[in-house]
């Protein structure tokens, strides 16, 4: 068993939150690479066989550009918030056909006091969102098994930060999971405490999450005619 992150990871991210400016970041870029980026690259690399056991259609790609790692730089072109850097680091394990079709993914978020792991599809465009909703209506038993199994819900929550006030139009009001159709994102997630993230069992913990989130991801793939 190997550790990836350490208290130095969180120390850097907390400092970046206080000094979110390019001059400071470039002066401390080595710390970012040594304690945040490089450990995440190693973790993504080590998760490749664990992911392959779950699905041969998802990829754990350690490249810093075009791979699993999200850029630490923020896109500020159309944002009121002009701070240049994110104060967290994220990585996605994505579907092989992600450039062809909207697709679900696995996600790992590293942030002091706010780490989490999850999977799903976040804020898809309207045609994709309606397709998923219709698939849930047409396949309610599968949705119940994938998203509402008692063991699954004890471990994961469905993201409810972005939901409609009322159910979307065109769907039966008496549908058993009508409240689920209010979601604009279909994401299941759970928090990771900092001790787990810096501990020696992180890979094993995440491998278990890949397996346990698989039925949820599989269902979303089916909704979008994607292989799993």
C-alpha positions in Angstrom: 0.0 0.0 0.0 1.2 3.5 -0.9 0.4 7.0 0.2 -0.2 9.7 -2.4 -1.1 12.9 -0.7 0.1 14.4 2.6 -0.6 17.3 4.8 1.7 19.3 2.4 -1.0 18.8 -0.2 -3.6 20.5 1.9 -1.1 23.1 3.1 -0.4 24.1 -0.5 -4.1 24.4 -1.4 -4.9 26.4 1.7 -2.0 28.8 0.9 -3.2 29.1 -2.7 -6.6 30.1 -1.4 -4.9 32.9 0.5 -2.5 33.9 -2.3 -4.5 33.3 -5.4 -2.3 35.2 -7.8 0.1 34.2 -10.6 3.3 35.6 -9.1 2.8 33.5 -5.9 1.8 30.4 -7.8 4.8 30.5 -10.1 7.1 31.0 -7.1 5.6 27.9 -5.5 5.0 25.8 -8.6 7.4 23.1 -7.5 5.2 22.6 -4.4 2.1 22.2 -6.5 3.8 19.7 -8.7 5.4 17.7 -5.9 2.5 17.6 -3.5 -0.7 18.0 -5.6 -0.2 17.2 -9.3 2.4 14.5 -9.3 0.7 12.4 -6.5 -2.6 12.6 -8.4 -0.9 11.4 -11.6 0.5 8.4 -9.7 -2.9 7.7 -8.2 -4.7 7.9 -11.6 -2.0 5.5 -13.0 -2.4 3.0 -10.2 -6.2 3.1 -10.6 -6.0 1.9 -14.2 -6.2 -1.8 -13.4 -9.0 -1.2 -10.8 -11.0 0.7 -13.3 -10.4 -2.0 -16.0 -12.0 -4.6 -13.6 -15.1 -2.5 -13.5 -15.4 -1.4 -17.2 -13.1 -1.7 -20.2 -14.8 1.4 -21.7 -13.6 3.9 -19.1 -10.1 5.5 -19.0 -7.8 6.6 -16.2 -5.3 8.7 -18.1 -2.5 10.4 -16.1 -1.6 13.0 -18.8 -1.7 16.5 -17.5 -3.2 17.8 -20.8 -6.1 15.9 -22.4 -6.2 13.2 -19.7 -7.8 12.7 -16.4 -6.4 15.7 -14.5 -8.3 18.9 -14.6 -6.3 22.1 -15.0 -5.6 24.0 -11.8 -6.0 27.2 -13.8 -9.5 28.7 -13.9 -11.2 29.9 -17.1 -11.9 33.5 -16.2 -12.9 34.8 -19.6 -16.6 35.0 -18.9 -16.5 34.9 -15.1 -16.9 37.8 -12.6 -14.5 36.0 -10.3 -11.1 36.7 -11.9 -9.0 34.6 -9.5 -6.6 32.7 -11.7 -6.5 29.3 -9.9 -8.8 26.8 -8.5 -8.2 26.0 -4.8 -8.7 22.3 -5.3 -7.5 19.6 -7.7 -9.9 17.3 -9.6 -9.5 14.2 -11.7 -12.0 12.4 -14.0 -12.1 8.8 -15.1 -13.9 9.2 -18.4 -15.7 7.1 -21.0 -13.7 6.3 -24.1 -16.3 7.9 -26.3 -16.5 11.2 -24.3 -15.6 13.3 -27.4 -18.4 11.8 -29.4 -21.2 11.8 -27.0 -22.2 13.2 -23.6 -21.2 10.6 -21.1 -21.0 10.0 -17.4 -17.7 9.9 -15.6 -16.1 9.1 -12.2 -14.7 12.1 -10.3 -12.2 12.6 -7.5 -12.0 16.0 -5.7 -9.1 17.0 -3.5 -9.7 20.0 -1.3 -8.8 20.7 2.4 -11.9 19.6 4.3 -13.9 19.1 1.1 -12.6 15.9 -0.6 -15.1 13.6 -2.2 -15.6 10.9 -4.8 -18.5 10.6 -7.1 -19.8 9.6 -10.5 -22.5 10.6 -12.9 -23.2 13.3 -15.5 -23.2 17.0 -14.4 -25.5 19.6 -16.0 -25.9 17.9 -19.4 -27.5 19.9 -22.2 -31.2 19.8 -22.5 -31.6 17.0 -25.1 -29.3 14.7 -23.0 -31.1 15.6 -19.8 -34.5 14.8 -21.3 -33.2 11.5 -22.6 -32.0 10.4 -19.2 -35.3 11.5 -17.6 -37.3 9.6 -20.2 -35.1 6.5 -19.7 -35.8 6.6 -16.0 -39.6 6.8 -16.6 -39.3 3.9 -19.1 -37.1 1.8 -16.8 -38.1 2.6 -13.2 -37.1 -0.8 -11.8 -33.5 -0.4 -13.1 -33.3 3.2 -11.7 -34.5 1.9 -8.3 -31.8 -0.7 -8.2 -29.1 1.6 -9.5 -29.9 4.8 -7.5 -32.1 3.7 -4.5 -30.8 0.4 -3.3 -30.5 0.7 0.5 -26.8 -0.2 0.6 -26.0 2.3 -2.2 -27.9 5.2 -0.5 -26.2 4.5 2.9 -22.9 5.2 1.2 -23.8 7.8 -1.5 -26.1 10.8 -1.8 -27.6 12.1 -5.0 -26.5 15.6 -5.7 -29.4 18.0 -5.0 -27.8 21.4 -5.3 -29.3 22.1 -8.7 -32.9 20.9 -9.0 -36.1 22.3 -10.5 -38.7 23.8 -8.2 -41.4 21.7 -9.9 -41.1 18.4 -11.9 -40.3 18.9 -15.6 -43.2 19.1 -18.0 -44.3 16.1 -20.0 -43.8 13.5 -17.4 -46.4 11.7 -15.3 -47.1 13.5 -12.0 -47.7 10.1 -10.3 -44.4 8.6 -11.3 -42.7 6.9 -8.4 -39.4 8.8 -8.9 -40.9 12.1 -10.0 -38.7 14.1 -7.6 -35.6 12.5 -9.2 -36.6 14.0 -12.5 -36.3 17.5 -11.0 -32.5 17.0 -11.0 -30.5 18.9 -13.6 -27.5 16.7 -12.8 -27.5 13.0 -12.1 -24.5 12.5 -9.7 -23.9 10.2 -6.8 -21.2 11.2 -4.4 -19.8 10.8 -0.9 -17.3 12.8 1.2 -13.8 11.6 1.9 -12.1 12.8 5.1 -8.7 14.2 4.9 -7.2 11.3 6.9 -8.4 8.8 4.3 -7.0 10.9 1.4 -3.5 11.1 3.1 -3.6 7.5 4.3 -2.1 4.4 2.9 -5.5 2.8 1.9 -6.7 5.5 -0.5 -6.3 3.4 -3.6 -8.2 0.5 -2.0 -11.0 2.8 -0.9 -11.4 4.4 -4.3 -11.3 0.9 -6.0 -14.3 0.0 -3.8 -16.0 3.2 -4.9 -15.4 2.4 -8.5 -17.1 -1.0 -8.0 -20.0 0.3 -5.9 -20.8 3.3 -8.2 -20.6 1.0 -11.3 -24.4 0.1 -11.4 -25.3 3.8 -11.3 -22.8 4.7 -14.1 -23.9 1.6 -16.1 -27.6 2.8 -15.9 -26.6 6.3 -17.2 -24.6 4.7 -20.0 -27.6 2.6 -21.0 -29.7 5.8 -21.0 -27.3 7.3 -23.5 -26.7 4.1 -25.6 -23.1 3.9 -24.4 -21.2 0.7 -23.7 -20.2 -0.1 -20.1 
